[in-house]
Amino acid sequence: MIPLRDDNPSSSRPIVTVLLILVCTAVFLAVFYGLGSDAAIEQVIRTYGATPAALMAPGNLQTKAPTLVTSLFLHGGWLHLIGNMWFLWIFGDNVEDLMGHGGYLIFYLAVGVIASATHVVMNKLSTNPLIGASGAIAGVLGAYTVLFPRARILSLIPLGLFTRFIAIPAFLFLPLWFVMQFVYGLASLAGGGGGVAWWAHVGGFIAGIVLVPVFVRRR
């Protein structure tokens, strides 16, 4: 299911959501088009990505902890970047609307760190750096599920040679998305996963649900 838009207009400008999209895009362009060599790109990803084995090594947590944040702003390719930013654009504005700009930014970073930490704990021996905003965005999806369960999400559903456009309530769409992440996460423990940080999605989504009451601004 590919979300296209929701029927849930926000009452304020999503300043932080737009800023996050611009920052992630700027970082991506700077890394992939400004460094000039694959070796330099890999070095940046190795330095600022969250590598589980490095974080879990004795004595490294304090020095490597900042990568739990910096990794949220790195992406591995155009599809990775566009997919994440598209989800953030669709769902982030409404969550920001209820949390307020400052609270939303703190929330985004908090669930992002929790998501990265979940991935690290579930992949302790991995030497592959974790990069991407999807864990933080999963937290936004968790918050959206709680705050706007009846919002309808227009989705594109590929059916072989045909496609269908279906409006799906958030309380069905987003929990189903979460279940898929959890199932793929379990598969990754058996050696599958395809390089996707499924446990970051799981941890971020749960963190978003849990932290909603702390950040939502009362009206």
N, C-alpha and C positions, 0 to 999 in steps of 0.2 A: 504494500500500500504506500503510495507516494502522496503526501499531503500537498495540496495546491493552495489552499487558503482556508480561513475559518470565517464564521459569520458573527464574529465577536469584536466589533470596533472598540478601540480604546478611547478614553476621554482626554488623554494628554499625549504630548509628543514623546515617542520612545527614544529619548536622547541617549540614554546609556546603551540601549540595544544597538542603535545606529553606530555609536562610538565603538562598541566592541567589534562590530562587523568591519568598520574602517581600520581599526588597529590590526585585527587578524589579517586582513587583506594587505595592508601595508607591510607587515612583517613577512608575509609570504612572498610578496614581490621583492622585498629587500634581500631575502635569503636566496631565492631561486634565480633572480635576474640581476642582483647587485654584487654577488660574490664572485661569479665568473668561473668557478670550477666545482666539479663534483666533490673533490676532496674537502674544499672549504665548506660546502653545504653540509656534508656529513659531519664535519667537525662541530658546526653550530648545533646540529641535531643531537650529537653525542654530548655536547656541553650543557645544553639547555633543556633537553628532553629528560623525562623522569625514568631512569633505568633501574628496574627493581633490584638487580644484583648489587649495584653500587649503593643504593639506598639502604639495603639490608645488611651490608657489610659492617662489621664492628667498627664503631667510631666514625662512620661516614654520615650518619643521619643528619647531624647538625649542619654540616657543610653542604650536603646535597639536598636538604629540605626545600630550598628555594625553587628547585626544578619542578616541584609539585604545582607551582604557579606558572613558571615560565613555559612549561610544556603545553599549557592551555592555549598559547598564542602561536604555536607552530603547527604547520600542516604539511603533509607529504606530497601533495599534488593538487591540481585544479579541482578534480572531482571531490577529493577529501574536503577542500575548503568550501566549495559551493554547496555541497550537501549539508555541511554543518551550519553554514550561514543561512541557508534557506530555512532550516528548522528553527533557528534562532529568530529569524525575521517573522515567521508565522506565529510563534508562540510567545516570544519574549515581550512584545509590546504590552500585552494584557497583564502579564505578571508584574512588569515594571509599573504599570498604571496603578495597581493596588498596593505595591510595596513602596512606591516613591523612588526617585532616581538614586539617592544615596543608599537606601536600604537594599534596593535591587542589586546594585553593584557589589555590596558586601555579600549578599546572598549568593550571587553568581560565583564569586571567588571562593566562598566557603564550600559550596557544594562541589565546585571544581576540585578543590584540594581533597575533599573526602573521596570523590570519585577516583582521583589519581592514586590516593593511598589504598583504596580497595583493590585497584589493579595491581599495585606493588605487592600487597599481602598475598594475593591469590596467584602471583607469578614470581615468587621470591628469587628464583634462580635465573630468570630471564635476563639476557644481556642486550635485549632490544629496547631502545628508548621508546617510551610512551610519548606521543605527541598528538595534539588535536584538542579542540574545544568540546568534543562530543560528551565527555563526562559532565562538564558544567551544564551543557544544554540539556542533558538527561535530567539534571536537577530542576531545570526550568520546566520540563515536561511533567515531572512529578508535581510541582507546584500548580501547574495549569490543571492537572487532573483534579486536584482538591478544590481549586478556586472556581473552575468553570466546567463542571462535569457535563452540563447539558449543551455546551457550545457544540455546534456541528462543524465538522471538518470535511470539506470537499476533497475527496481522495481519488487518485487515478489508480485503478486496479488492472494490471495486465492479465489478460486471459488468453495466452497463446498468441494467435494472430489478431486477437481483438482486445479492446480495452473498454473499461466502463468507468464512468464518473459516478461516485456514490458519496452522499453526505452522511458521515458516520459520527454519532455523538462521541464527545471526548471520553466519556466514561467507558466506552468500548474500544475506541481506537488506541488510546495511550496505554491502558493496561495490557492490551494485546501486544503492543510494541514491547512493553516491559517483559512479558512472558517469553517472547522470542529472544530477547537479549539474555535472559536467564538460561533458557534451554541451550543456546549457542555457547554460553559461558560454561555450562556443564560439559558440553562437547569439547570445549577447548582444553579442559583438564585432562581429557583422554588423548590429547595430541592434535585436535582439530582447531578451528578458529579462524584460520586464514589471515592472521595478523591483525584482526580487529580486537579492540580493547573492550570485550563484552562485559567484563566485570567492572570496568569504569562506568559503563552505562547503568549497570545494576546498582552499584553503590551511589551514583549520582542521583538516580531516580528516587531511591529510598530516602536519601538525605533531603531531597527537595520536599517530599511529603512530610517528613518529620519536622523540618525547619520552617514550614509555612506559617504556623501560628506565631513564631517569633518575629517574623519580618513583615507580615501583612499589616498595613496601616488601617486602623479602624476609621470608619466613616460615620 
